[in-house]
Amino acid sequence: MIHEKGYAEPCRAETRPVWLIGLSFDSKTRRLVDFDVEKFAAGEL
């Protein structure tokens, strides 16, 4: 979803590593049910 929605676009020119972190919560229990983490080197996005 992070890639699909373009949330990382403002960081494209960043000179430092960029971490994309996605969290998914259960709407009934309000608990974390899934996560995804990706690290990109500078200019790699």
N, CA, C and O of each residue as an XYZ file, in Angstrom:
180
protein
N       0.821     -1.197      0.000
C       0.000      0.000      0.000
C       0.867      1.263      0.000
O       0.505      2.275     -0.600
N       1.993      1.192      0.668
C       2.876      2.357      0.715
C       3.310      2.741     -0.696
O       3.322      3.919     -1.054
N       3.661      1.745     -1.483
C       4.086      1.999     -2.859
C       2.907      2.454     -3.719
O       3.042      3.372     -4.527
N       1.756      1.812     -3.545
C       0.575      2.115     -4.356
C       0.061      3.534     -4.125
O      -0.354      4.203     -5.071
N       0.085      3.990     -2.889
C      -0.433      5.316     -2.537
C       0.587      6.428     -2.771
O       0.223      7.604     -2.750
N       1.850      6.083     -2.993
C       2.867      7.088     -3.264
C       3.337      7.852     -2.036
O       3.832      8.972     -2.155
N       3.185      7.254     -0.850
C       3.585      7.940      0.384
C       5.084      8.242      0.429
O       5.496      9.189      1.099
N       5.888      7.473     -0.256
C       7.339      7.646     -0.201
C       7.854      8.669     -1.211
O       9.034      9.016     -1.167
N       7.034      9.148     -2.096
C       7.469     10.086     -3.148
C       8.196     11.318     -2.610
O       9.205     11.711     -3.196
N       7.738     11.948     -1.527
C       8.466     13.120     -1.016
C       9.893     12.798     -0.562
O      10.712     13.708     -0.433
N      10.200     11.542     -0.323
C      11.529     11.124      0.148
C      12.438     10.674     -0.979
O      13.573     10.269     -0.728
N      11.971     10.735     -2.203
C      12.730     10.221     -3.345
C      14.113     10.883     -3.460
O      15.073     10.204     -3.825
N      14.242     12.152     -3.169
C      15.515     12.864     -3.308
C      16.346     12.845     -2.021
O      17.393     13.487     -1.951
N      15.893     12.125     -1.024
C      16.577     12.067      0.264
C      17.987     11.495      0.089
O      18.196     10.569     -0.695
N      18.941     12.049      0.821
C      20.330     11.587      0.735
C      20.673     10.563      1.817
O      21.778     10.021      1.845
N      19.723     10.309      2.697
C      19.902      9.313      3.754
C      19.049      8.088      3.444
O      18.137      8.173      2.622
N      19.322      6.951      4.082
C      18.468      5.778      3.885
C      17.022      6.097      4.293
O      16.792      6.883      5.212
N      16.065      5.489      3.613
C      14.649      5.717      3.892
C      14.020      4.393      4.316
O      14.213      3.369      3.661
N      13.272      4.419      5.411
C      12.567      3.248      5.909
C      11.080      3.422      5.622
O      10.488      4.442      5.976
N      10.486      2.432      4.986
C       9.049      2.419      4.773
C       8.464      1.399      5.746
O       8.858      0.233      5.747
N       7.527      1.845      6.568
C       6.946      0.986      7.599
C       5.432      0.988      7.431
O       4.796      2.041      7.470
N       4.869     -0.184      7.246
C       3.421     -0.320      7.104
C       2.858     -1.134      8.258
O       3.379     -2.201      8.583
N       1.797     -0.632      8.875
C       1.152     -1.307      9.998
C      -0.302     -1.570      9.666
O      -0.966     -0.735      9.053
N      -0.794     -2.724     10.069
C      -2.189     -3.079      9.842
C      -2.824     -3.430     11.184
O      -2.302     -4.252     11.938
N      -3.958     -2.792     11.469
C      -4.648     -3.001     12.732
C      -5.996     -3.660     12.508
O      -6.649     -3.427     11.490
N      -6.412     -4.485     13.461
C      -7.732     -5.089     13.440
C      -8.724     -4.031     13.918
O      -8.527     -3.436     14.977
N      -9.775     -3.792     13.157
C     -10.724     -2.732     13.499
C     -11.562     -3.063     14.739
O     -12.036     -2.153     15.418
N     -11.748     -4.339     15.038
C     -12.556     -4.717     16.205
C     -11.741     -4.726     17.492
O     -12.173     -4.183     18.509
N     -10.567     -5.342     17.449
C      -9.756     -5.461     18.661
C      -8.769     -4.313     18.823
O      -8.201     -4.115     19.897
N      -8.569     -3.556     17.741
C      -7.619     -2.433     17.740
C      -6.187     -2.877     18.067
O      -5.409     -2.138     18.672
N      -5.876     -4.077     17.658
C      -4.528     -4.611     17.878
C      -3.795     -4.715     16.551
O      -4.399     -4.847     15.487
N      -2.498     -4.653     16.647
C      -1.642     -4.816     15.473
C      -1.742     -6.264     14.987
O      -1.548     -7.198     15.766
N      -2.047     -6.447     13.698
C      -2.176     -7.802     13.165
C      -1.129     -8.109     12.097
O      -0.878     -9.278     11.804
N      -0.519     -7.087     11.513
C       0.480     -7.327     10.475
C       1.347     -6.089     10.317
O       0.912     -4.974     10.605
N       2.572     -6.292      9.860
C       3.452     -5.161      9.585
C       4.419     -5.526      8.479
O       4.653     -6.702      8.202
N       4.976     -4.508      7.853
C       5.955     -4.707      6.786
C       6.962     -3.568      6.877
O       6.584     -2.410      7.053
N       8.233     -3.898      6.759
C       9.307     -2.899      6.850
C      10.235     -3.085      5.653
O      10.643     -4.202      5.334
N      10.558     -1.981      5.001
C      11.510     -2.011      3.884
C      12.486     -0.859      4.059
O      12.095      0.250      4.424
N      13.764     -1.134      3.795
C      14.793     -0.099      3.874
C      15.345      0.121      2.475
O      15.664     -0.832      1.763
N      15.454      1.382      2.089
C      16.002      1.752      0.796
C      17.205      2.645      1.018
O      17.170      3.546      1.856
N      18.268      2.399      0.268
C      19.451      3.256      0.311
C      19.112      4.590     -0.349
O      18.117      4.699     -1.064
N      19.924      5.577     -0.110
C      19.711      6.897     -0.683
C      19.599      6.805     -2.206
O      20.455      6.208     -2.859
N      18.554      7.392     -2.764
C      18.344      7.412     -4.204
C      17.810      6.119     -4.798
O      17.696      6.010     -6.019
N      17.485      5.150     -3.980
C      17.035      3.848     -4.455
C      15.518      3.753     -4.657
O      15.044      2.837     -5.330
N      14.771      4.666     -4.096
C      13.296      4.610     -4.205
C      12.826      4.734     -5.625
O      11.622      4.706     -5.881
